[in-house]
Amino acid sequence: MYVVYLNYFRPAEEADALLAPHIEWLDRYFDSGDFIAAGRKDPRTGGMVLVKDMDRARLDTILAEDPFVAVAHYDVTKVNVTRAAEAFEGLKGI
C-alpha cells in the first residue's frame, strides 16, 4: 500500500478553486477500488491518500491526473502493512 501526502506549495485558496475536480478525481479512484482513504491535513497544509498496492508507474500516472498537481507536491511512501488492529485487518497485504 502507499501513503501519499499532498503538501501545498500554493495558498489554500488556490487549492479551493480546484476542489471540485479534485474530488471528482478522488471519486473515480475510490470507485475503481484503488483508493482506500483520503482526507485533509490539520492544520490545512495539504492532504493524504491511502492507495492500494500497484505498480509505481501506474500510481505516478494516477497522481499526474489530479488537478491539485497545480498546487501541491506529492510525497509517496510504500508501506507493507504486516500488523493491524482488528478493525483494520483488511489493510494487511494490500
C-alpha positions in Angstrom: 0.0 0.0 0.0 1.1 3.6 -0.5 0.7 6.6 1.8 0.6 9.7 -0.4 0.9 13.1 1.3 -0.1 16.2 -0.6 1.8 19.3 0.5 0.5 22.6 -0.7 3.1 24.9 -2.3 0.4 27.4 -3.2 -2.1 29.1 -0.9 -5.1 27.0 0.2 -7.4 29.4 -1.6 -5.9 28.2 -4.9 -6.5 24.6 -3.8 -10.1 25.6 -3.1 -10.6 26.7 -6.7 -9.6 23.2 -7.8 -11.5 21.3 -5.1 -14.5 20.1 -7.3 -12.3 18.5 -10.0 -10.0 17.1 -7.3 -13.0 15.4 -5.6 -14.1 14.0 -9.0 -10.6 12.6 -9.4 -10.8 11.0 -5.9 -14.2 9.6 -6.6 -13.0 7.9 -9.8 -10.2 6.1 -8.0 -12.4 5.2 -4.9 -14.9 3.8 -7.4 -12.2 1.7 -9.1 -11.1 0.3 -5.7 -7.6 1.9 -6.0 -8.0 4.4 -3.2 -8.6 3.3 0.4 -8.9 6.5 2.4 -8.3 10.2 1.9 -8.6 13.4 3.9 -7.2 16.9 4.7 -4.3 17.6 7.0 -4.9 19.5 10.1 -3.7 22.2 10.0 -4.7 22.5 6.4 -1.3 22.3 4.6 -2.4 19.5 2.2 -3.9 16.1 2.4 -3.3 12.4 2.4 -4.4 9.4 0.3 -4.0 5.7 1.1 -3.6 3.8 -2.1 -3.7 0.0 -2.7 -0.5 -1.6 -3.8 0.1 -1.3 -7.6 2.9 -0.7 -10.0 4.6 2.6 -9.1 4.5 3.8 -12.7 0.7 3.4 -12.6 0.4 5.3 -9.3 2.5 8.1 -10.8 0.2 8.3 -13.8 -2.9 8.5 -11.5 -1.3 11.2 -9.4 -0.4 13.2 -12.5 -4.2 13.3 -13.3 -5.0 15.1 -10.1 -5.9 18.7 -10.6 -4.0 19.5 -7.4 -0.7 19.0 -9.2 -1.0 22.7 -9.8 -1.0 23.5 -6.1 0.6 20.5 -4.3 3.7 18.3 -4.3 3.3 14.6 -3.6 5.3 12.6 -1.1 4.8 8.9 -1.8 5.8 6.2 0.6 5.3 2.5 0.1 4.2 0.6 3.2 4.0 -3.1 3.7 1.4 -3.5 6.5 2.2 -6.6 8.5 0.3 -5.8 11.7 -3.0 -4.1 12.2 -5.6 -3.6 14.9 -8.6 -6.0 14.5 -10.7 -3.3 12.9 -8.0 -2.7 10.3 -7.1 -6.3 9.5 -8.2 -5.7 5.9 -5.2 -3.4 5.3 -2.7 -6.2 5.6 -1.3 -7.2 2.3 -3.0 -4.6 0.2 
